[in-house]
Amino acid sequence: MSAAGAVKPEPTTKGVVPFLKIPKDGQPYLAGSKCTKCGEVVVGSRNTCGKCGAREGVEAVKLGTTGKLYNFTIVHRNFPGVPVPFISAIVDIDGGGTLKGNLLGVDPKPEAIKFDMPVNIVIKPVPQKDKEGNSYLSYFFEPQSS
């Protein structure tokens, strides 16, 4: 805990997810890069556009908070201490970019999961805490309500 007794959430594993931004004032968000020449949007920070090769005109953007399920797998075996089964998903973000993460709130059975299912991208604390009791934030996918 900090000296004031408040626990400040940090991005998952402190820097391994550099595109998860936590501003001092405001809500956490996912950051990406957008090419001003061709419009390509990608997750994370880039200096050069991977689509058109432009070396100038790549700007930082906030990524969307919704998307569509592109692909998934149901994980039944994992590291010790990680509850299984869970759904590992790839989502095409509305507005551009593609992201891999866990799909929550869906029964981990193939018949319960639909390709192109609309999802919300949510940022919230993970269940685990570090040795000092600090929380970590990460992003997840949840199905949109119909």
GILIN-V193995 format. One record per residue. N is the residue number from 1. BURIAL is b if it has 24 or more other ideal C-beta (glycine too) atoms within 12 Angstrom, else e. Layout:
N/BURIAL ; N/BURIAL
This chain:
1/e ; 2/e ; 3/e ; 4/e ; 5/e ; 6/e ; 7/e ; 8/e ; 9/b ; 10/b ; 11/b ; 12/b ; 13/e ; 14/e ; 15/e ; 16/e ; 17/b ; 18/e ; 19/b ; 20/b ; 21/b ; 22/b ; 23/e ; 24/e ; 25/e ; 26/e ; 27/e ; 28/b ; 29/b ; 30/b ; 31/b ; 32/b ; 33/b ; 34/b ; 35/b ; 36/e ; 37/e ; 38/e ; 39/e ; 40/b ; 41/b ; 42/b ; 43/b ; 44/b ; 45/e ; 46/b ; 47/e ; 48/e ; 49/e ; 50/e ; 51/e ; 52/e ; 53/e ; 54/e ; 55/e ; 56/e ; 57/e ; 58/b ; 59/e ; 60/e ; 61/b ; 62/b ; 63/b ; 64/b ; 65/b ; 66/b ; 67/b ; 68/b ; 69/b ; 70/b ; 71/e ; 72/b ; 73/e ; 74/e ; 75/e ; 76/e ; 77/e ; 78/e ; 79/e ; 80/e ; 81/e ; 82/e ; 83/e ; 84/e ; 85/e ; 86/b ; 87/b ; 88/b ; 89/b ; 90/b ; 91/b ; 92/b ; 93/b ; 94/e ; 95/b ; 96/b ; 97/b ; 98/b ; 99/b ; 100/b ; 101/b ; 102/b ; 103/b ; 104/b ; 105/e ; 106/b ; 107/e ; 108/e ; 109/e ; 110/e ; 111/e ; 112/e ; 113/b ; 114/e ; 115/e ; 116/e ; 117/b ; 118/b ; 119/b ; 120/b ; 121/b ; 122/b ; 123/b ; 124/e ; 125/b ; 126/b ; 127/e ; 128/e ; 129/e ; 130/e ; 131/e ; 132/e ; 133/e ; 134/e ; 135/b ; 136/b ; 137/b ; 138/b ; 139/b ; 140/b ; 141/b ; 142/b ; 143/b ; 144/e ; 145/e ; 146/e
